[in-house]
Amino acid sequence: MNPPSVPVLPSRAQASTAAANGPARRVGTAGLEPASLARVTSVAKDPGYRIAVARPRDVARLPAIELAAATLLRGYEPDAVLMTTSSLDDFAEAQAAGTLWVARDADEPVGFALVFVIEPGRAHLDELDVHPDHGRRGLGRRLVTTVCEWATRSGLREVTLTTNRDVAWNRPFYESTGFTVLAEEEWSPGVTAVFREEIEHGLDPDKRVVMRYICNCPPDGHAERKGNC
């Protein structure tokens, strides 16, 4: 199992009405000025691929990546949900705030991580997708690592996400990057709003799980990890 070859789906709750009106949970940078957020501009490891903050011209290309990645979740999520993409307004908002990263092959986006700061101290990984044609190259993991490093450098406490608990390349993948399951009694109002919005747009609550990465917390199995950090 190599998770980045398939879509890792934190949230696909952007139906047409939400795109028009804007999800209530999203508050941009939650009171933080963009200048106060650390900018991880680019990460280059594999020749030909680069992780970088998205440029304005990247935005229009990202819905097609989201739809392509969604085809690998057929049978796990409702088709109506899989045919819905994040809105261009959401992409543009995150790009302007510096919380949208892309994986590029040469100059072409082939994957992305879409993040919003939903509450002070808490970022939410709203969408992570890698085009299937560029899977099994570690791009999903590199995108997640970039997001978590950015959150730590920005002084945020944690990164949250929601994902499918039953899909082998969803929850286990995130656990391998340092995320742990967050019990419902620990959900903040912002996280609760994200979860409820997903259910309203057709996702099965029994198949969803909320996860959290605590900044500066090493992954499971790391020698320096202690308890819940």
Secondary structure, DSSP 8 states (H G I E B T S, - for coil): --GGGS-B-S-----HHHHHH--TT--TTTT--GGGS----EEE-STTEEEEE--GGGGGGHHHHHHHHHGGGBTTB-HHHHT----HHHHHHHHHHT-EEEEEETTEEEEEEEEEEEETTEEEEEEEEE-GGG-SSSHHHHHHHHHHHHHHHTT-SEEEEEEESS-TTTHHHHHHTT-EE--GGG--HHHHHHHHHHHHTT--GGGEEEEEEETT---TT-TT--TT-
